[in-house]
């Protein structure tokens, strides 16, 4: 495999248990797929269910994928250092809004949030590492491995990706073109490493590289 991130599922499980124990009475914000999430000053969003795409607009007007936020992962204006930052849901998503003041006042919540942020930093570092690969096909394969390792759902053929990213969005994340991504994904499907299920969702198989 090109890249296999080292992630500790236990910290995510602990964060979820903490939220369930302390924030059961809090109202979740439901956001439909394809919607922009407002970035509120001094407030952090936490994904409870679903997936959010984090992006920015370059000086040339192109969208640049910065990362993804899945279940138990935070995002928001206080965590952002990029101009023209935007958050868009990739699926129907439930969000929890936490103010910075309540995070500071609750030591347990603050520690859990720190661990969740550490996982987001690992994702960013993994994306940077992929950018160091000279071959675009290795970048695309590594990117799909990263998504499958973090967000994939086990199925008979491997790990199913329930999120839908366009070829252009993958291209923007990997500094290449949509045409190149389409060609590489086609080659990976021909190889058997990548498949489509009955609902046309990508499945990263467990087949070794040839």
MARBA-3410 file (N, C-alpha, C, O; in Angstrom, 1 decimal):
210
0.8,-1.2,0.0,0.0,0.0,0.0,0.9,1.3,0.0,2.0,1.3,0.6 ~ 0.4,2.3,-0.6,1.1,3.5,-0.7,1.2,4.2,0.6,2.3,4.7,1.0 ~ 0.1,4.2,1.3,0.1,5.0,2.6,-1.0,4.4,3.5,-2.1,4.2,3.1 ~ -0.6,4.0,4.7,-1.6,3.6,5.7,-1.4,4.4,7.0,-0.4,4.2,7.7 ~ -2.3,5.3,7.3,-2.2,6.2,8.4,-2.3,5.4,9.7,-3.1,4.4,9.8
-1.7,5.9,10.7,-1.8,5.3,12.0,-2.8,6.1,12.9,-2.5,7.2,13.3 ~ -4.0,5.5,13.1,-5.0,6.1,13.8,-5.4,5.3,15.0,-5.5,4.1,14.9 ~ -5.7,5.9,16.1,-6.2,5.2,17.3,-7.7,5.4,17.4,-8.1,6.5,17.7 ~ -8.4,4.3,17.2,-9.9,4.4,17.2,-10.4,4.7,18.6,-11.5,5.2,18.8 ~ -9.6,4.3,19.6,-10.0,4.4,21.0,-10.3,5.9,21.4,-11.2,6.1,22.1
-9.5,6.8,20.9,-9.6,8.2,21.3,-11.0,8.7,20.7,-11.6,9.5,21.3 ~ -11.3,8.3,19.5,-12.6,8.7,18.9,-13.7,8.2,19.7,-14.7,8.9,19.9 ~ -13.6,6.9,20.1,-14.7,6.3,20.8,-14.9,7.0,22.2,-16.0,7.2,22.6 ~ -13.7,7.4,22.8,-13.8,8.1,24.1,-14.5,9.4,23.9,-15.2,9.9,24.8 ~ -14.2,10.1,22.8,-14.8,11.4,22.6,-16.3,11.3,22.4,-17.0,12.1,23.0
-16.7,10.3,21.7,-18.1,10.1,21.4,-18.8,9.8,22.8,-19.9,10.3,23.0 ~ -18.2,8.9,23.6,-18.8,8.6,24.9,-19.0,9.8,25.8,-20.0,10.0,26.5 ~ -17.9,10.7,25.7,-18.0,11.9,26.5,-19.1,12.8,26.1,-19.9,13.3,26.9 ~ -19.3,12.9,24.8,-20.4,13.8,24.3,-21.7,13.2,24.6,-22.7,13.9,25.0 ~ -21.9,11.9,24.4,-23.1,11.3,24.8,-23.5,11.4,26.2,-24.7,11.6,26.6
-22.5,11.4,27.1,-22.7,11.5,28.5,-23.1,12.9,29.0,-23.8,13.1,29.9 ~ -22.5,13.9,28.3,-22.6,15.3,28.8,-23.5,16.2,27.9,-23.9,17.3,28.4 ~ -23.8,15.8,26.7,-24.5,16.7,25.8,-25.7,16.1,25.2,-26.1,16.4,24.0 ~ -26.3,15.1,25.9,-27.5,14.5,25.3,-28.7,15.4,25.1,-29.5,15.2,24.2 ~ -28.8,16.5,25.9,-29.9,17.4,25.8,-29.6,18.5,24.8,-30.5,19.4,24.6
-28.4,18.6,24.3,-28.1,19.6,23.3,-28.8,19.3,22.0,-28.8,18.1,21.5 ~ -29.3,20.3,21.3,-29.9,20.1,20.0,-28.9,20.0,18.9,-28.0,20.9,18.9 ~ -29.0,19.1,18.1,-28.1,18.9,16.9,-28.7,19.7,15.8,-29.9,19.9,15.6 ~ -27.8,20.2,15.0,-28.1,21.0,13.8,-28.0,20.1,12.6,-27.0,19.5,12.3 ~ -29.1,19.8,11.9,-29.1,18.9,10.7,-28.9,19.8,9.5,-29.6,20.8,9.2
-27.9,19.4,8.7,-27.6,20.1,7.4,-27.7,19.1,6.3,-27.0,18.1,6.3 ~ -28.4,19.5,5.2,-28.6,18.6,4.1,-27.3,18.5,3.3,-26.5,19.4,3.3 ~ -27.1,17.5,2.5,-26.0,17.3,1.7,-25.8,18.4,0.7,-26.8,18.9,0.1 ~ -24.6,18.9,0.5,-24.4,19.9,-0.5,-24.6,21.3,0.0,-24.6,22.3,-0.7 ~ -24.8,21.5,1.4,-25.0,22.8,1.9,-23.8,23.4,2.6,-22.9,22.6,3.0
-23.7,24.7,2.6,-22.6,25.4,3.3,-22.9,25.5,4.7,-24.1,25.8,5.1 ~ -21.9,25.2,5.6,-22.1,25.4,7.0,-21.5,26.7,7.4,-20.4,27.0,7.1 ~ -22.3,27.6,8.1,-21.8,28.9,8.5,-20.7,28.7,9.6,-20.8,27.9,10.5 ~ -19.7,29.5,9.4,-18.5,29.4,10.3,-18.7,30.6,11.3,-18.6,31.8,10.9 ~ -18.9,30.2,12.6,-19.3,31.2,13.6,-18.0,31.6,14.4,-17.3,30.7,14.8
-17.9,32.8,14.7,-16.8,33.3,15.5,-16.9,32.8,16.9,-18.0,32.9,17.5 ~ -15.8,32.3,17.4,-15.7,31.8,18.8,-16.6,30.6,19.0,-17.0,30.3,20.2 ~ -16.9,29.8,17.9,-17.7,28.6,18.1,-17.0,27.5,17.2,-16.5,27.8,16.1 ~ -17.0,26.3,17.7,-16.5,25.2,16.9,-17.6,24.2,16.6,-18.4,23.9,17.5 ~ -17.7,23.7,15.4,-18.6,22.7,15.0,-18.0,21.3,15.2,-16.8,21.1,15.0
-18.8,20.4,15.7,-18.3,19.0,15.8,-19.3,18.1,15.0,-20.5,18.2,15.2 ~ -18.7,17.3,14.1,-19.5,16.4,13.3,-20.0,15.2,14.2,-19.1,14.5,14.8 ~ -21.3,15.0,14.3,-21.8,13.8,15.0,-22.1,12.7,14.0,-21.7,11.6,14.3 ~ -22.7,13.0,12.9,-22.9,12.1,11.8,-22.7,12.8,10.5,-23.1,14.0,10.3 ~ -22.2,12.1,9.5,-22.0,12.7,8.2,-20.6,13.0,7.9,-19.7,12.6,8.5
-20.4,13.9,6.9,-19.1,14.3,6.4,-19.1,15.7,5.9,-20.0,16.2,5.2 ~ -18.1,16.5,6.2,-17.9,17.9,5.8,-16.6,18.1,5.1,-15.6,17.6,5.5 ~ -16.7,18.8,3.9,-15.6,19.1,3.1,-15.1,20.5,3.5,-15.9,21.4,3.6 ~ -13.8,20.6,3.8,-13.2,21.9,4.2,-12.3,22.3,3.0,-11.5,21.6,2.5 ~ -12.6,23.6,2.5,-11.9,24.0,1.3,-11.7,25.5,1.4,-12.1,26.2,2.4
-10.9,26.0,0.4,-10.6,27.4,0.3,-10.5,27.8,-1.1,-10.4,26.9,-2.0 ~ -10.7,29.1,-1.4,-10.6,29.6,-2.8,-9.2,30.2,-3.0,-8.8,31.1,-2.2 ~ -8.5,29.8,-4.0,-7.1,30.3,-4.3,-7.3,31.7,-4.9,-8.4,32.2,-5.2 ~ -6.1,32.4,-5.0,-6.1,33.8,-5.6,-6.5,33.7,-7.1,-6.9,34.7,-7.7 ~ -6.5,32.5,-7.7,-6.9,32.4,-9.1,-8.4,32.0,-9.2,-8.8,31.8,-10.3
-9.0,31.9,-8.1,-10.5,31.5,-8.1,-10.8,30.1,-8.1,-11.9,29.7,-8.3 ~ -9.8,29.2,-7.9,-10.0,27.8,-7.9,-10.2,27.3,-6.5,-9.7,27.8,-5.5 ~ -11.1,26.3,-6.4,-11.3,25.7,-5.1,-10.2,24.7,-4.7,-9.7,23.9,-5.6 ~ -9.7,24.7,-3.5,-8.7,23.9,-3.0,-9.2,23.1,-1.8,-9.6,23.7,-0.8 ~ -9.1,21.8,-1.9,-9.5,20.9,-0.8,-8.5,20.9,0.3,-7.3,20.6,0.1
-8.9,21.3,1.5,-8.0,21.4,2.7,-8.0,20.2,3.5,-7.1,19.8,4.2 ~ -9.2,19.5,3.5,-9.3,18.3,4.4,-10.8,17.9,4.5,-11.7,18.6,3.9 ~ -11.1,16.9,5.3,-12.4,16.5,5.6,-12.6,16.3,7.1,-11.7,16.1,7.8 ~ -13.8,16.5,7.5,-14.2,16.3,8.9,-15.3,15.3,9.0,-16.4,15.5,8.5 ~ -15.0,14.2,9.6,-16.0,13.1,9.8,-16.5,13.0,11.2,-16.3,13.9,12.0
-17.2,12.0,11.6,-17.8,11.8,12.9,-16.7,12.0,14.0,-15.6,11.5,14.0 ~ -17.1,12.8,15.0,-16.3,13.1,16.2,-15.1,14.0,15.8,-14.1,14.0,16.6 ~ -15.1,14.7,14.7,-14.0,15.6,14.3,-14.5,17.0,14.3,-15.6,17.3,13.7 ~ -13.7,18.0,14.8,-14.1,19.4,14.9,-13.6,20.2,13.7,-12.7,19.8,13.0 ~ -14.3,21.3,13.4,-13.9,22.3,12.5,-14.6,23.6,12.8,-15.5,23.6,13.6
-14.1,24.7,12.3,-14.7,26.0,12.6,-13.7,27.1,12.4,-12.5,26.9,12.2 ~ -14.3,28.3,12.6,-13.5,29.5,12.4,-12.3,29.6,13.3,-11.2,30.0,12.9 ~ -12.5,29.3,14.7,-11.3,29.4,15.6,-10.2,28.4,15.2,-9.1,28.6,15.7 ~ -10.5,27.4,14.4,-9.4,26.4,14.1,-8.9,26.7,12.7,-8.1,25.8,12.2 ~ -9.2,27.8,12.1,-8.9,28.1,10.7,-7.9,29.2,10.6,-8.0,30.2,11.3
-6.8,29.0,9.8,-5.9,30.1,9.6,-5.8,30.4,8.1,-4.8,31.0,7.7 ~ -6.8,30.0,7.3,-6.8,30.2,5.9,-7.9,31.2,5.5,-9.0,31.0,6.0 ~ -7.6,32.1,4.6,-8.7,33.1,4.1,-9.6,32.3,3.1,-9.2,31.3,2.6 ~ -10.8,32.9,3.0,-11.7,32.3,2.0,-12.0,30.8,2.4,-12.1,30.0,1.5 ~ -12.1,30.5,3.7,-12.3,29.1,4.2,-13.8,28.8,4.1,-14.6,29.7,4.4
-14.1,27.6,3.7,-15.5,27.2,3.6,-15.7,25.8,4.0,-14.8,25.0,3.9 ~ -16.9,25.5,4.5,-17.2,24.1,4.9,-18.5,23.7,4.2,-19.5,24.4,4.3 ~ -18.5,22.6,3.5,-19.7,22.1,2.8,-19.9,20.7,3.1,-19.0,19.8,3.1 ~ -21.2,20.3,3.4,-21.5,18.9,3.7,-21.5,18.1,2.5,-22.0,18.4,1.4 ~ -20.9,16.9,2.6,-20.8,15.9,1.5,-22.0,14.9,1.6,-22.3,14.2,0.6
-22.7,14.9,2.7,-23.8,14.0,2.9,-24.7,14.7,3.9,-24.3,15.7,4.5 ~ -25.9,14.2,4.2,-26.8,14.7,5.2,-26.0,14.6,6.5,-25.5,13.5,6.9 ~ -25.9,15.7,7.3,-24.9,15.7,8.4,-25.6,16.3,9.6,-26.3,17.3,9.5 ~ -25.3,15.8,10.8,-25.7,16.3,12.1,-24.5,16.9,12.8,-23.5,16.3,12.9 ~ -24.7,18.2,13.2,-23.6,18.9,13.8,-23.9,19.4,15.2,-25.1,19.6,15.5
-22.9,19.5,16.1,-23.0,20.0,17.4,-22.2,21.3,17.5,-21.0,21.2,17.1 ~ -22.8,22.4,18.0,-22.0,23.6,18.1,-21.6,23.8,19.5,-22.4,23.8,20.5 ~ -20.3,24.0,19.7,-19.7,24.2,21.0,-18.9,25.6,21.0,-18.2,25.9,20.1 ~ -19.2,26.3,22.1,-18.5,27.6,22.2,-17.1,27.4,22.7,-16.8,26.5,23.5 ~ -16.2,28.3,22.4,-14.8,28.2,22.9,-14.8,28.4,24.4,-13.9,27.8,25.0
-15.7,29.2,24.9,-15.7,29.4,26.4,-16.1,28.1,27.1,-15.5,27.8,28.1 ~ -17.1,27.4,26.6,-17.4,26.1,27.4,-16.4,25.1,27.2,-16.2,24.2,28.1 ~ -15.6,25.1,26.1,-14.5,24.1,25.9,-13.4,24.5,27.0,-12.9,23.6,27.6 ~ -13.1,25.8,27.1,-12.1,26.2,28.1,-12.5,25.8,29.5,-11.7,25.5,30.4 ~ -13.8,25.9,29.8,-14.3,25.7,31.2,-14.4,24.3,31.6,-14.4,23.9,32.8
-14.5,23.4,30.6,-14.7,22.0,30.9,-13.3,21.3,30.5,-13.0,21.1,29.3 ~ -12.6,20.9,31.6,-11.3,20.3,31.3,-11.3,19.0,30.5,-10.5,18.8,29.7 ~ -12.3,18.2,30.9,-12.4,16.9,30.2,-12.7,17.1,28.7,-12.1,16.5,27.8 ~ -13.6,18.0,28.4,-14.0,18.3,27.0,-12.8,18.9,26.3,-12.6,18.6,25.1 ~ -12.0,19.8,27.0,-10.9,20.4,26.4,-9.8,19.4,26.0,-9.2,19.5,24.9
-9.6,18.4,26.8,-8.6,17.4,26.5,-9.1,16.5,25.3,-8.3,16.2,24.4 ~ -10.4,16.2,25.3,-10.9,15.4,24.2,-10.9,16.2,22.9,-10.6,15.6,21.9 ~ -11.1,17.5,23.0,-11.0,18.3,21.8,-9.6,18.4,21.3,-9.4,18.4,20.1 ~ -8.7,18.4,22.2,-7.2,18.5,21.8,-6.9,17.2,21.1,-6.1,17.2,20.1 ~ -7.3,16.0,21.6,-7.1,14.8,20.9,-7.7,14.7,19.5,-7.1,14.2,18.6
-8.9,15.2,19.4,-9.6,15.3,18.1,-8.8,16.2,17.1,-8.7,15.8,16.0 ~ -8.3,17.3,17.6,-7.5,18.2,16.8,-6.2,17.5,16.4,-5.7,17.7,15.2 ~ -5.7,16.7,17.3,-4.4,16.0,16.9,-4.7,15.0,15.7,-3.8,14.9,14.9 ~ -5.8,14.4,15.7,-6.2,13.5,14.6,-6.3,14.3,13.3,-5.9,13.9,12.2 ~ -6.9,15.5,13.4,-7.1,16.4,12.2,-5.7,16.8,11.7,-5.5,16.9,10.5
-4.7,17.1,12.6,-3.4,17.4,12.2,-2.7,16.3,11.5,-2.0,16.4,10.5 ~ -2.9,15.0,12.0,-2.4,13.8,11.4,-2.9,13.7,9.9,-2.1,13.4,9.0 ~ -4.2,14.0,9.7,-4.7,14.0,8.4,-4.0,15.0,7.5,-3.7,14.7,6.3 ~ -3.8,16.2,8.0,-3.2,17.3,7.2,-1.7,16.9,6.8,-1.3,17.1,5.7 ~ -1.0,16.3,7.8,0.3,15.8,7.5,0.3,14.7,6.5,1.2,14.6,5.7
-0.7,13.8,6.6,-0.7,12.7,5.6,-1.0,13.3,4.2,-0.4,12.8,3.2 ~ -1.8,14.3,4.1,-2.0,14.9,2.8,-0.8,15.6,2.2,-0.5,15.5,1.1 ~ 0.0,16.2,3.1,1.2,16.9,2.7,2.2,15.8,2.3,3.0,16.0,1.3 ~ 2.3,14.7,3.0,3.2,13.6,2.6,2.8,13.1,1.2,3.7,12.7,0.4 ~ 1.5,13.0,0.9,1.1,12.5,-0.4,1.6,13.5,-1.5,2.0,13.1,-2.6
1.6,14.8,-1.2,2.0,15.8,-2.2,3.5,15.6,-2.5,4.0,16.1,-3.6 ~ 4.3,14.9,-1.7,5.7,14.7,-1.9,6.0,13.6,-2.9,7.1,13.4,-3.4 ~ 4.9,12.8,-3.2,5.1,11.7,-4.2,5.1,12.3,-5.6,4.2,13.0,-6.0 ~ 6.1,11.9,-6.4,6.3,12.4,-7.7,5.2,11.9,-8.7,4.7,12.6,-9.6 ~ 4.9,10.6,-8.5,3.9,10.0,-9.5,2.5,10.3,-9.0,2.1,10.1,-7.9
1.7,10.8,-10.0,0.3,11.2,-9.7,-0.5,10.0,-9.3,-1.4,10.1,-8.5 ~ -0.3,8.8,-10.0,-1.1,7.6,-9.7,-0.9,7.2,-8.3,-1.8,6.7,-7.6 ~ 0.4,7.4,-7.7,0.6,7.0,-6.3,-0.1,8.0,-5.4,-0.5,7.6,-4.3 ~ -0.2,9.3,-5.8,-0.9,10.3,-5.0,-2.4,9.9,-4.9,-3.0,9.9,-3.8 ~ -3.0,9.6,-6.0,-4.4,9.2,-6.1,-4.6,8.0,-5.3,-5.6,7.9,-4.5
-3.8,7.0,-5.4,-4.0,5.7,-4.7,-3.8,6.0,-3.2,-4.6,5.5,-2.4 ~ -2.8,6.7,-2.8,-2.6,7.0,-1.4,-3.7,7.9,-0.8,-4.1,7.6,0.3 ~ -4.3,8.8,-1.6,-5.4,9.6,-1.1,-6.6,8.7,-0.8,-7.3,8.9,0.2 ~ -6.9,7.8,-1.7,-8.1,6.9,-1.6,-7.8,5.9,-0.4,-8.8,5.6,0.3 ~ -6.6,5.5,-0.2,-6.3,4.7,1.0,-6.5,5.4,2.3,-7.0,4.9,3.2
-6.1,6.7,2.3,-6.3,7.5,3.4,-7.8,7.7,3.8,-8.1,7.5,4.9 ~ -8.6,8.0,2.8,-10.0,8.1,3.0,-10.6,6.8,3.5,-11.5,6.8,4.4 ~ -10.2,5.7,2.9,-10.7,4.4,3.3,-10.3,4.0,4.7,-11.2,3.5,5.4 ~ -9.1,4.3,5.1,-8.6,4.0,6.4,-9.3,4.8,7.5,-9.6,4.3,8.5 ~ -9.7,6.1,7.1,-10.3,7.0,8.1,-11.8,6.9,8.2,-12.4,6.9,9.2
-12.4,6.7,7.0,-13.8,6.8,6.9,-14.5,5.7,6.2,-15.8,5.6,6.1 ~ -13.8,4.7,5.7,-14.4,3.6,5.0,-15.2,2.6,5.9,-14.9,2.4,7.1 ~ -16.2,2.0,5.3,-17.1,1.1,6.0,-16.7,-0.3,5.4,-16.8,-0.5,4.2 ~ -16.4,-1.3,6.3,-16.1,-2.6,5.8,-17.3,-3.3,5.0,-18.4,-3.1,5.4 ~ -16.9,-3.9,3.9,-17.9,-4.7,3.2,-17.2,-5.9,2.6,-16.0,-6.1,2.9
-17.9,-6.7,1.9,-17.3,-8.0,1.4,-16.1,-7.7,0.5,-15.2,-8.6,0.5 ~ -16.1,-6.6,-0.3,-15.0,-6.4,-1.2,-13.9,-5.6,-0.7,-12.8,-5.5,-1.3 ~ -14.0,-5.0,0.5,-13.0,-4.2,1.1,-13.5,-3.1,2.0,-14.3,-3.4,2.9 ~ -13.2,-1.8,1.7,-13.7,-0.7,2.5,-14.5,0.2,1.5,-13.9,0.7,0.6 ~ -15.7,0.5,1.9,-16.6,1.3,1.1,-16.5,2.7,1.5,-16.6,3.0,2.7
-16.4,3.6,0.5,-16.4,5.1,0.8,-17.8,5.6,0.6,-18.3,5.6,-0.5 ~ -18.5,6.0,1.7,-19.8,6.5,1.6,-19.9,8.0,1.2,-20.9,8.6,1.0 ~ -18.7,8.7,1.2,-18.7,10.1,0.8,-18.5,10.1,-0.7,-17.9,9.2,-1.3 ~ -19.0,11.2,-1.3,-18.9,11.4,-2.7,-18.0,12.6,-3.0,-18.5,13.8,-2.8 ~ -16.8,12.4,-3.5,-16.0,13.5,-4.0,-15.9,13.5,-5.5,-15.7,12.4,-6.1
-16.0,14.6,-6.1,-15.9,14.6,-7.6,-14.4,14.4,-8.0,-13.5,14.6,-7.1 ~ -14.2,14.1,-9.2,-12.8,13.9,-9.7,-12.1,15.3,-9.6,-10.8,15.3,-9.4 ~ -12.8,16.4,-9.8,-12.2,17.7,-9.7,-11.7,18.0,-8.3,-10.7,18.6,-8.1 ~ -12.5,17.6,-7.3,-12.2,17.8,-5.9,-10.9,17.0,-5.5,-10.1,17.5,-4.8 ~ -10.9,15.7,-6.0,-9.7,14.9,-5.7,-8.5,15.6,-6.4,-7.4,15.6,-5.8
-8.6,16.1,-7.6,-7.6,16.7,-8.3,-7.1,18.0,-7.6,-5.8,18.2,-7.5 ~ -8.0,18.8,-7.0,-7.6,20.0,-6.3,-6.8,19.6,-5.1,-5.9,20.4,-4.7 ~ -7.1,18.5,-4.5,-6.4,18.1,-3.2,-5.0,17.6,-3.5,-4.1,17.7,-2.7 ~ -4.8,17.1,-4.8,-3.5,16.5,-5.1,-2.7,17.3,-6.1,-1.7,16.8,-6.7 ~ -3.1,18.5,-6.4,-2.4,19.4,-7.3,-2.2,18.7,-8.7,-1.1,18.7,-9.2
-3.3,18.2,-9.3,-3.2,17.6,-10.6,-4.5,18.0,-11.3,-5.2,18.9,-10.9 ~ -4.8,17.4,-12.4,-6.0,17.8,-13.2,-7.1,16.7,-13.1,-6.8,15.6,-12.8 ~ -8.3,17.1,-13.4,-9.4,16.2,-13.4,-9.3,15.1,-14.4,-9.6,13.9,-14.1 ~ -8.7,15.4,-15.5,-8.5,14.4,-16.6,-7.6,13.3,-16.1,-7.8,12.1,-16.3 ~ -6.5,13.7,-15.4,-5.5,12.8,-14.9,-6.1,11.9,-13.8,-5.9,10.7,-13.8
-6.9,12.5,-12.9,-7.6,11.7,-11.8,-8.5,10.7,-12.5,-8.6,9.5,-12.0 ~ -9.3,11.1,-13.4,-10.2,10.2,-14.1,-9.5,9.0,-14.7,-9.9,7.9,-14.7 ~ -8.3,9.3,-15.4,-7.5,8.3,-16.0,-7.0,7.3,-15.0,-7.0,6.1,-15.1 ~ -6.5,7.8,-13.8,-5.9,7.0,-12.8,-6.9,6.1,-12.2,-6.7,4.9,-11.9 ~ -8.1,6.7,-11.8,-9.2,5.9,-11.2,-9.6,4.8,-12.2,-9.9,3.7,-11.7
-9.7,5.1,-13.4,-10.0,4.1,-14.4,-9.0,2.9,-14.4,-9.4,1.8,-14.5 ~ -7.7,3.3,-14.3,-6.7,2.3,-14.3,-6.8,1.4,-13.0,-6.6,0.2,-13.0 ~ -7.1,2.1,-11.9,-7.2,1.3,-10.6,-8.4,0.4,-10.6,-8.4,-0.7,-10.0 ~ -9.5,0.8,-11.3,-10.6,-0.1,-11.5,-10.3,-1.3,-12.4,-10.6,-2.4,-12.1 ~ -9.5,-1.0,-13.4,-9.1,-2.1,-14.3,-8.2,-3.1,-13.6,-8.3,-4.3,-13.9
-7.4,-2.6,-12.7,-6.5,-3.4,-11.9,-7.2,-4.3,-10.9,-6.7,-5.3,-10.4 ~ -8.4,-3.8,-10.5,-9.2,-4.5,-9.5,-9.0,-4.0,-8.1,-9.6,-4.5,-7.1 ~ -8.1,-3.0,-8.0,-7.8,-2.4,-6.7,-9.0,-1.5,-6.2,-9.2,-1.4,-5.0 ~ -9.7,-1.0,-7.2,-10.8,-0.1,-6.9,-12.1,-0.6,-7.6,-12.0,-1.1,-8.7 ~ -13.2,-0.6,-6.9,-14.5,-1.1,-7.5,-15.6,-0.1,-7.2,-15.5,0.8,-6.4
-16.7,-0.3,-7.9,-17.9,0.4,-7.7,-19.0,-0.5,-7.2,-19.2,-1.6,-7.8 ~ -19.7,-0.2,-6.2,-20.8,-1.1,-5.7,-22.1,-0.7,-6.5,-22.0,0.0,-7.4 ~ -23.2,-1.4,-6.1,-24.4,-1.2,-6.9,-25.0,0.2,-6.8,-25.7,0.6,-7.7 ~ -24.5,1.0,-5.8,-25.0,2.4,-5.7,-23.9,3.4,-6.2,-23.9,4.6,-5.9 ~ -22.9,2.8,-6.9,-21.8,3.6,-7.6,-20.9,4.3,-6.5,-20.4,5.4,-6.8
-20.8,3.7,-5.4,-19.9,4.2,-4.3,-18.5,3.4,-4.5,-18.5,2.2,-4.8 ~ -17.5,4.1,-4.3,-16.1,3.5,-4.4,-15.9,2.5,-3.3,-16.2,2.8,-2.1 ~ -15.2,1.4,-3.7,-14.8,0.4,-2.7,-13.3,0.2,-2.9,-12.9,-0.2,-4.0 ~ -12.5,0.4,-1.9,-11.1,0.1,-2.0,-10.9,-1.3,-1.5,-11.2,-1.6,-0.4 ~ -10.4,-2.2,-2.4,-10.4,-3.6,-2.1,-9.1,-3.9,-1.3,-8.2,-3.1,-1.1
-9.0,-5.1,-0.8,-7.9,-5.6,0.0,-6.8,-6.2,-0.9,-5.9,-6.8,-0.4 ~ -7.0,-6.2,-2.2,-6.1,-6.8,-3.2,-4.7,-6.1,-3.1,-4.7,-4.9,-3.0 ~ -3.6,-6.9,-3.1,-2.3,-6.3,-3.0,-2.0,-5.6,-4.4,-2.6,-5.9,-5.4 ~ -1.1,-4.7,-4.3,-0.6,-4.0,-5.6,0.1,-5.0,-6.5,0.8,-5.9,-6.0 ~ -0.1,-4.9,-7.8,0.5,-5.8,-8.7,1.8,-5.2,-9.2,2.5,-5.8,-10.0
END
